[in-house]
């Protein structure tokens, strides 16, 4: 989830230590071609790195929160200083007893600001840096205190084995979808609890309706229509690591490609709006806007889209997610933005980061 959206949000907190948006559908939606100049909301850095792996000529990551950029910096350092398995250990995808040593090898590649942040969090290093954000700690609470009240470990392991769609649906309705699951899920993922422990309360400013009910529907989709054995986001939520699947940027087949292109990545501590206002580097081809519009009023959302259009090239694309707030191109920009509705709807059905109610892909015309 993006970390760029609301001026009132607390930028003294690392909100996301991972990108909770499926890079696979992002890359398919953006259709990056070799040499493209891409702008991305940084968040934890995974999806900006994934854009490098897809062949972008330049990736510019921006974020208002300097701690998110400290997270991105450490991600970049892991590619430069570690082997692939070592990187997975430091993140927490794999078990490890040497994370402090792995961090020391990465530390020299960090700026003084990023070193100061991570040096002050030795417990986060030892546990795995992928657990360090507020949102990840929220899932730790769920995994540690709520999930054991719902299902035994053996049942969780069977869920994550996947199977055919018929097997997954039978397992879900016969064994998983209990009254405890429905009650405690709706309680823990309610607006009140999420604002208290998971997301910044200001992020709910424009949210209407039942939060937990919508998330319950998306969770059912992820556990039945999608295969849990192929879902790294679900695996982390339920087990605190990656078992049989990895996000795009962490897959072994993408490691050397990303490492070889790190010089194409840059990052800036500013808002998307301020960056676009000051940008004088020519046109931008692709925009990964995360779920930024979730946190903006309709008026501010439309103003941001206008800035994007001023800097974007004709034929370029932008992609973003809606979770609890519906945002898309306004009618008055219909002559400038063409929604790729069929493409985006099909990709949403395959979205492994299943929280989102809509995936939007629009083409600049």
Secondary structure by P-SEA (a helix, b strand, c coil): ccccccccccccccccccccccaaaaaaaaccccccbbbbcccccaaaaaaaaacccbbbbbbccaaaaaaaaaaaaaaacccaaaaaaaacccccccaaaaaaaacccccaaaaaaaaacaaaaaaccccccaaaaaaaaaacccccccccaaaaaaaaccccaaaaaaaaaaccccaaaaaaaaaaacaaaaaaccccccccccccccaaaaaaaaaaaaaccccccccaaaaaaccccccccccccccccaaaaaaaccccbbbbcccaaaaaaacccccccccccccccccccaaaaaaaaaaaaaaccccccccccccccccccccccccccccaaaaaaaaaaacccccccbbbbbbcc
